[in-house]
Amino acid sequence: MKNHDSPRLAALDAARGSAMLLVFVSHFLDEYRLADLPQLSGVVEFIAVVCKVATPTFFLVSGIILGYLHRAMGNQFRDLRIHLIDKALFLLTIGHLLIASFTAAKSSFSHSVSVGYVTDTLAFCAIGSLLSIPYTRPTTRLWCGIALYLVSWTSWYFWSPGSPIVEVLKGIFLGPQVDGTIIFYFPLLPWFGVHLIGSYLGEQFSKYKSSELYGQASKILARLSAGAVLVILTVKATYKMLVRVELLTPSGALDQFVSPYAKYPPGPTYLFFFGGLALLLISALLFAKGAQWFQSPMRSVERLGRNSLLAFLLQYLVYYTVLHWLVTKTSLITPMTAWAFFLLSIFGLVALVSLLDRHHIRRVWTVGLPRLSKYLTTLGGTSDPPYSSHPSPRANDRAA
């Protein structure tokens, strides 16, 4: 945790920072889609599609980092685990209330606070992985992750509970209700499956020496990415062929399976396609970092990824409070000023995050769990989990 410039995790920070930039673009387009410039509609739609890579990138990178650090830090992972659970609890409590406050301009505060955001799901996944990683082997988590996703998506697809309470629980854990009502935009169980798969990959990468880590990890992810995209191309080609020969009839229910845009909940085709592109993005950044390319611009993106919680909170304020107010309450936002606002917001957010990073803003994200843990350890001894890693020379790698 001391070595804040550790090159072994910098590329993963860059991947998370790149995904954050896509979130900026996506949320800007949520509020202002440049409707007054129809000649750009095709470009805007393409950009909106590219931005869908952000979500699987966040979950995969988070899982990869936890799996990697479990091996790399050895017995020191226990203290780090408490720190990261503390950060996740902050996300679920104070972070959730802040985001609800920033999005309340679009609806009532009571509605905003009752909705689940991607940060809530990420926090849930991080806590689940942090509690399970020391007690499970990588292959166990891989198969659990795959099974969890398949079972949760299949249950959402075929199961229609009659009870309103159970329907709400389905909306939280599996996906939207029958009438399309979304309680959790990112349901807990399918994304937890993705997170566990990421933790498996992270532990596999920790087996490589520092000199070959980036190159080998980049190759593995590039192969996985190519395989995922190839599967989707095969599925789409087969689907179109069956429709053409009238063996299949297109329907809304079938689209949940074959559409790469079925994000709520994440359909198999969506997850393979955009998850594959997310792996390609991470692979490219690992390769670029290993080859020492674009070091100066990458450092800003790394800082953005290292402070992803801060960036998330700030962008909600900028786009869902300030921009929303300007668009709905004033006539100041025109196509020309919208571009100016967007560019200014990007540079402003990156600059502010970089400034606060120098003042160690990450220390603020806490609910006091590390202090409580230290107090409790003075009351009695601690025991190691049954499956723990051996100390590693990479134990001082940065955590967040």
N, C-alpha and C positions, 0 to 999 in steps of 0.2 A: 504493500500500500504506500510505501514511501517513494518508490521509483515511479514518479508520475509520467515519465517519458519513456517507459519501457517499450521498445520497438516490437516486442512479441505480441502485444495487444493493441498497438496503435492502429493497425489496419482494421480491427474490429470496431474500434471507436470511429474510424473514418466511415465504415459501413453504416453504423448507426447515425452518424452525422449526415451522411448522404440521404438516408431515409428521412431524416428530419427536414431536410431541404424539400423533399418531395411532399411532406406534410404541409409545409408552408404554402407551396403552390396549390395543393389540393384544397386547403381551407380558404385560400384567397378566391379560388374559383367557385367555392360553395356560396360565397357572398356576392361575387361579381363575375359573371361568365362572359363579359364583353358582348352582350347580346346586340349592341348597336353596330357591331361589325360582323355581319353575317358571312363575309368573305373569309373570316378567320375561324368560322365554326368548326370546320374540319380539323384545323390545327389545335384548337382548344380541346376538342374531344379526344384527339390523340394524346395530348399532354395529360388529360384527366385519366386516361387509361394507363399511361406510364406510371402515374402516381400511385396506382394500386399495388405497385411493388413494395411500397413502404411498409405495410402492415406485416406481411410474412417476414420481411427483413428484420423488423424489431424482435419478433418472437424467436426467430432462428438465432440471431446474434446474441440475444439474452441467454438462451439455452447454451449456446456454444461457449460463451464466456464462463458460465458457471461450471460446466463440465471441464473446461480447460483448467480453471483455477483450482478445482478440487484436486486434480492430479499435481499441478505445478506447485501448489503451496503446501502440500502434505498436511502435517498435523496443525499447521497454522490456519488451515481452512476453517476450523471451528470458530475462532474469533471473528474471521471475516463473515462467516455465515450469520452470526448474530447481527453484525453491522448491516448486512444486506436485507435481512428480515426486518430490521428496524426501518430501513429506507422504504421497503415495500409497505409496511404498516402506515408510514407517513403518507404514501400515495393513496392508500385506501381511506384515509381519514381527512387530514387537513388538505391534502392535494385534491381530493374529490370535491371538497367544499369550495376550494378556490376555483376549480374549473367550472363548477355549477354557478358560481357568482359571475364568472366571465361570460358564460353562455346564456345567462338569464335574460339578456337583452332581446333574445329571439323568442323567449317564452317566459313563463313565470319561474321564479326561483324554485318553487315546490316541484315543478316538473323537471327542471334541470337537475335538482339534487336527487331525484328518484331514478334517473337514467344511469346506466352503466357505461363508462367510457373505456377506451382502449387501455388507459393507464390502470384502471381497476383490474382488468383482465390480466395485464402484464404483471401487476403486483401479486395477484392470486397465483399465477403460474410460477413466478419467482419463489414465492413461499413454498409452494408444493414441491418444486424441484430442490430447493435448499433443504427441505426436511427429508426428502427421499434419497438424494444423491449419496450421502455417507453410508446408507444402509443397502444400496442396490448396486448391482454391476451394470456396466454400460449396455450390454446386450439385453439385459432385463428391461432397462428403461426404453430401449429402442422398440422392442416388441410391445411393451405396455403403451408407448406413445402411438404406435400404429393401430393397435387394437382399440385404444381409447377414442381415437379419431373416427375409426370406422363404425364403432358401436354408437357413438354419440350422434354422428351424422345420420346413420341408418335409423336410429330411434326417432330423431327429429322428423325424418322424411315420412316414416310410416305410422308413427304413434300420434293419436289425437285424443288426449285425455278429456274427460267430460267435466271434471271439477275445475272451477275457476282458479282455485289456489294452486292446483297441480299445473295448470296452464301457465301460471306465472313462473313457477319453478322451472318449467320447460323452457320458457323464454330466457331465463337467467343461465341455465346450464347447457341447453342444447341449441336454441335458436328462436326466431320470431314465432309469435303465435299464429294460429290459423288465419286470423283476420289481417295479418301483416303488422300488427302492433309490435314494435321493437322496444324491449325493456333493457336488454344488454345488447349493444351494437356488436359486441364481440363476445359471444357466449363462451362460458368458462371451459367446458370440457374439450371441445375440438381444438381450441388453441392451446390448451395444456398438453394435448397430444403432440402438437407441433413443437412446443417448448421442450418436451422430453426427448424428442428426436434430435433437437439441437444440442442438448446436453451430451448425448451419445457421441455426436461428431466432435464436440469439444474435447472429450476424453481421448478420442482417437488421435487428435492433433497433438496432444501433450506428449505422445510417445516419441515424437521427432526431436532431434537435437536442434539447438537454436539456429545453426547454420543452414539447415534444410527445412525448417518448419514452414516458412512462407511458401516455398516452392512446392512442397509435397501437399500441403493443405489446399493450395490453389488448384493443383491438378485434380485432387479428389473432388472438390466442389464443382469444377468445370465439367468433369465426367457426369456427376450426378445431375447437374443442370441440363446437359445435353440429353441425358436419358429421360428426364422429366418432360422436356419440351417435345421429344420424339414421341413419347407416349400420348401426349395431348394431340399432336398432329395426326397420329394414327386413329385416335378416338374420333376426332372431328371428321376425318375423311370417311371412316366407316359409317358414322352417323348420317352424313350427307348422302352416301351411296344407298343406305337402307331407306332413307326418305324418298330418294329419287325413284327407287323401284317399288315404292309404296308398301314396304314391309314395316315401316314405322310412320306414325303420324305425329308431327310436332305438337307439343303441348307445354303448358306452363310448368306442369310437374316434371316433365322430362328435361326442360331447360335447366332446372336446378342441378341436374347431373352433368349435362353436356356443355352448359354455358360457362365460358371463362370469366364471366362477370358476376356470377352468383356468389356474392361475398357475405351475405347475411342469411344463414351462417355460411362459412366457407365451403363451397361445394368441391367435390373431388377434382373437377377440371380446373376450377379457379385455383385450387391449392397447388396442383401440379404445374400449371402454367406460370402463375405469378411467384409461387415458391421456387420454381426452377430459375426464373429470372432473378429472384433475390439471391439464390446461390451463385449465379453468374456475377452479380454485382460484388458480392463478398469475395469471390475468387479473383476478380479483376483488381480489387483493391489490395488483396494479399500479394498478388503478383507485382503490382506497381510499387508497393512498399518494400517488398523484397529486392526489387531491382533499383530501389532508391530513385524512383521517378516522382516528379511533381511534389517535392517535399514541402515547399513553402505553402502552396494552396492547401495541401492535405493537412497541414498543422491546424489551420482554422477549422476545417471540417472535423478533425479529431477532437478539438476542444468542444465543438458543438455536440458531438456524440458523447463525450465524457460528461457533459452537463445536460443530458437529454431531458431530465425532469424539469430543470429551469427553462429550457427552450420550449417544452410543451406548454408550461404554464403561461409564458410570455406570449406565445403565438395565439393562444386562446383569447387573451386580452386584446391583442392587436387586431385579429380578424373577426372574432365573434362579438366583440364589444365596440371597439373604435370603428372598424370598417363597416360593420353592420349599421351603426348609428349614422355614419356619413352617407351610406347608400340609401337608407330608408327615411332619414329625417332631413337631409339636405340635398341640394342639387350640385354639390361640389364634385362628386365623382362622375366624371365623364370617361369615355374610352382613353383619352389622353392622360387625364389625371390618375386614372386607375393604374396605368402602367407605371407612372411616377411613384404612386403610393406603394405598389408592389415592390419595385426595386429598392425604394427607401426602406421598406419594412424588412427586406432580406438583409441588407447591409446593416441596418440598425440592430436587428436581432442578433446577428453574428457578432457585431462589435460589442454589444452589451453583454452577451454571454462570455465573450473573451475577457472583458474587463472584470466581471464578477468571478470568473474562474481564477484570476490572479489573487483575489481576496478569499479564496477557498470557500465559496458559497455552499459547497456540498455539505459543509458541517452543519448547516441550518436544517437539512432534511432529516429530522430525527424526532422520535416520540419518547426517547429516553431509555430504550431497551438495553443498549450496551451498559449503561450505568447500573440498571437494575440487575443485569446478569453478573456484573462484577460484585455487586453487593451480595447476591445469592451464593456466589462461589466462595465467599468468606464464611458461609454458614456450613459448608460441607464440601467433600471432594467431588470430583467429576470423573466420569468414565468415558472412554473412547467408544465410538460406535463400532459395531462388528465388522463393517467394511470401510476401512480408512486407508488413505494413501500413505506411502512412505515419504519422508521429507525429500524435497527436491532442491537442486541448486537454483531453481527458478522461483524459489519461495517468496522473493521480494517483489515479484511482478505486481503491478498496480491492479487494483480490484475494480474500480468503478468505471 
